[in-house]
Amino acid sequence: MKQNEFLATVMPFKDKLYRMAKRLLVSKEEAEDATQEVLLKLWNKSDKMGNYKSVEAFAMTMTKNFCLDRLKSKQAGNLKLVHSNYEDGQHNLQRSVEQADSVSWVEKIMEELPEQQKMVLQLRDVEDYDFEEIEEMLGMKATAVRVTLSRARKAVREKLIQKHSYGIG
């Protein structure tokens, strides 16, 4: 596979790889490194890409596995926790602050979820993958994906309700 063919294949989902890595690793720098590493591995396997039913699903699986390995490694203790600043371009400062606070809370809550729930929620609700694609990427049965997603959404909803009801986290 030539470079331009490779780029045409992987560029449409490159940002999804980054977002998955960022969700798992938290740090922007670590997520960028992970994405770059996965893209390099894909390039090294570019001659075999025709063998995969979905290159995107394969790449997302590689990203997930790379990030989980990274978290398990000795270097995981050195990962930085970096919170992103969100800008939505709103002129209403109060509304902007409230929205940023809500996004921040959802991210914090998602970080506290078990790994499987975090990944399923990220893939379905953030990346908008179909259930079948998630099943393939994570090696889960359809029922398990739906149950995990339901539990993750319920946990996020309950924590948000608790935060908004009591004003504490």
C-alpha positions in Angstrom: 0.0 0.0 0.0 1.4 3.4 -1.0 1.5 6.3 1.4 -1.4 8.2 -0.2 -3.6 5.1 0.0 -2.7 4.6 3.6 -3.4 8.3 4.5 -6.8 8.1 2.7 -7.6 5.0 4.7 -6.6 6.1 8.2 -7.1 9.9 8.2 -10.9 9.8 8.4 -10.7 8.0 11.8 -7.4 9.4 13.2 -9.3 11.8 15.5 -11.4 8.9 16.9 -8.2 7.1 17.8 -7.0 10.2 19.7 -10.2 10.7 21.6 -10.3 7.0 22.6 -6.6 7.3 23.8 -7.4 10.5 25.6 -10.4 9.0 27.4 -8.2 6.1 28.7 -4.9 7.9 29.3 -6.3 11.4 30.3 -3.1 13.3 29.4 -3.1 15.0 26.0 0.5 14.2 25.5 0.1 10.5 26.3 -2.9 10.3 24.0 -0.9 12.0 21.2 1.9 9.5 21.7 -0.4 6.6 21.8 -2.2 7.7 18.6 1.2 8.2 16.8 2.3 4.8 18.0 -0.8 3.1 16.7 -0.6 4.9 13.3 3.0 3.7 13.1 2.0 0.1 13.8 -0.8 0.4 11.2 1.8 1.7 8.6 4.0 -1.3 9.4 1.0 -3.5 8.7 -0.2 -1.6 5.7 0.5 -4.5 3.3 -2.0 -6.6 5.3 -4.8 -4.0 5.6 -6.8 -5.6 2.9 -7.3 -8.7 5.2 -9.3 -6.7 7.8 -13.1 -6.4 7.5 -12.8 -2.9 9.1 -9.5 -1.1 9.3 -11.1 1.4 11.6 -12.4 -1.2 14.1 -8.9 -2.9 14.0 -7.2 0.5 14.7 -9.6 1.2 17.6 -8.9 -2.2 19.1 -5.2 -1.5 18.7 -5.6 1.8 20.4 -7.6 0.3 23.3 -5.0 -2.4 23.8 -2.1 -0.1 23.6 -3.6 2.3 26.1 -4.5 -0.4 28.5 -1.0 -1.9 28.3 0.4 1.6 28.9 -1.7 2.0 32.0 -0.5 -1.3 33.3 3.1 -0.6 32.6 5.5 0.9 35.2 5.3 4.2 33.4 1.7 4.5 34.3 2.7 6.1 37.6 4.3 8.9 35.6 1.1 9.8 33.6 0.1 13.4 34.0 -3.5 14.3 34.8 -4.4 17.2 32.6 -7.8 18.7 32.4 -8.7 20.3 29.1 -10.3 23.7 28.9 -13.4 23.7 26.8 -14.5 26.7 24.7 -17.9 26.8 23.0 -17.7 30.3 21.5 -20.8 31.5 23.5 -21.0 35.1 24.4 -22.9 34.5 27.5 -20.1 34.0 30.1 -22.4 32.4 32.7 -23.8 29.9 30.3 -20.3 29.1 29.1 -19.0 28.5 32.6 -22.0 26.3 33.4 -21.5 24.2 30.2 -17.8 23.8 30.8 -18.5 22.8 34.4 -21.0 20.2 33.2 -18.6 18.8 30.6 -15.9 18.7 33.3 -18.2 16.8 35.7 -19.2 14.3 33.0 -15.5 13.7 32.2 -14.6 13.3 35.9 -17.5 10.8 36.4 -16.5 8.9 33.3 -12.9 8.6 34.6 -14.3 6.9 37.7 -16.2 4.2 35.8 -14.7 0.7 35.4 -12.6 0.4 32.3 -15.1 -1.6 30.3 -18.0 0.8 31.0 -15.7 3.8 30.2 -14.8 2.2 26.8 -18.3 1.2 25.8 -19.7 4.7 26.8 -16.8 6.4 24.8 -17.3 4.3 21.7 -21.1 4.5 21.7 -22.0 7.9 23.0 -18.9 9.9 22.1 -17.6 8.2 19.0 -21.1 7.1 17.8 -20.1 3.5 16.9 -22.8 0.9 16.2 -23.3 -1.9 18.7 -22.0 -4.5 16.2 -18.7 -2.5 15.8 -18.3 -2.2 19.6 -18.9 -5.9 20.0 -16.1 -6.6 17.4 -13.7 -4.0 18.9 -14.1 -5.1 22.5 -14.8 -8.8 21.9 -18.0 -8.7 23.8 -21.5 -10.2 23.1 -24.3 -7.9 22.1 -26.2 -8.3 25.4 -23.0 -7.5 27.4 -22.4 -4.3 25.4 -26.0 -3.1 26.0 -25.9 -4.0 29.7 -22.5 -2.3 30.2 -23.7 0.8 28.3 -26.9 1.0 30.4 -24.9 0.7 33.6 -22.4 3.3 32.5 -25.2 5.8 31.6 -27.0 5.1 34.8 -23.9 5.7 36.9 -23.2 9.0 35.0 -26.8 10.1 35.4 -27.0 9.3 39.1 -23.7 11.1 39.8 -24.8 14.2 37.9 -28.2 14.2 39.6 -26.4 13.9 43.0 -24.0 16.7 42.1 -26.8 19.1 40.9 -29.1 18.2 43.8 -26.5 18.7 46.5 -24.1 21.0 44.9 -21.2 18.8 46.0 -19.1 16.1 44.3 
